[in-house]
Structures are given as C-alpha cells and as structure tokens.
Amino acid sequence: LVTYRQWAEQLGCGLELHTFVDPTVLAGDVSGMIAAHRRLLDSFEGPIGFHGAFYDMMSGSMDPEIVALTRKRYRQNIRIAEALEGKYIVFHANYMGSFKLQNYRQSWHARQVEFWKSFAVEAEDSGLCILLENMWADDPTIVSEILEEIDRPNLRACLDFSHVILYSSHAISHWIETLRPWLFCCHLNNTNGEHDLH
C-alpha cells in the first residue's frame, strides 16, 4: 500500500483498496487490518474507494442462504469503508451469462432489484456510493436496467473495460452510452484479450 499511496500522491489521484475482498481477511482480524490501513492512509488527501468482496458472492442467487452470506460480507465491507472514510464501494453484479436458460435473466433481474434496493437504503446513512460493476455480462442493459428500476442516488455503475473486452460482443462506446446516466467511475486495466491482467 505504501508504494500505491506514493504513486497516487504523485499523480494527484485517489486509491481503490482491494485488501478487503479476500475471504480470509474478512474472516480474520478485521479490526487489526483496519488499524494498519488507518496508519498507512494517515493524512492521505485523495479519495478512497474500496472493492467489495466478490469470491463466491451471489446477490442474485436463488438460494436464500447464499444471499444471506453475500449480504453479511457486503455489510462488513460497508463498516470497513466507513471506518477508513471511504467514498464508494464496488461490487460485482455477477450475471452468469453462460446460463442459457430461458427465464434466467428475468428472474435474476428481479432478485437483484430486491437485493440492491434494500442494500442501497442500508448504505445511505454511511454516505457511501454503491457501485455495480460488470463482470461476465455481455450486455450493458443487464446492469443499467437494475439501476434504472431502483433509481437511488447512491447506487451507480463502475464500468470495467477489461471485462467488456473479455465477455461482451458490444463495443466500449455502447457500454459507455448505455451506462452514462449512472456511471460513477471506470476500471482501466490490462488485458491481452484472453485474460484479465489487472
């Protein structure tokens, strides 16, 4: 983190922290990790964002116990971001585009709306902006239709360019235009066209 902080200060930009995506971190001594980060970020002036948990997280799952675990981890992410004075948290929408089931998108959309509508309300008091990031989605409307239906000011989009290149047949320009009303930030990361190289 020290090196990234130095780069951010040289460039005059913020930091997006990925430490708290790791399940072993979230299941361990989170308070100690928060204290260590607080020391490392002392007097840092740029905006601080977070990437939320994503390993095996499924907010659109049909299994209520998986949704409950996802909500638990996401709530942890909110408390951590609050403690470190974060501005936003990025969560994957995790649309399983490889499912070729007739009603999958419709039912997945309904479950996502239910999840994110209540979660955005929960996060409102924290002052954090919750961002949905495209992961395996082929079509930007998979994300935009959720945001449009929920219509809350603290629920926005994070557009990951590498994920578009790897998983979508649509042009980046189409994604930008579709998500424009909700677009909060972008992930500009490396890809060789076959792998996500962050």
Disulfide bonds with the S-S distance in Angstrom:
none
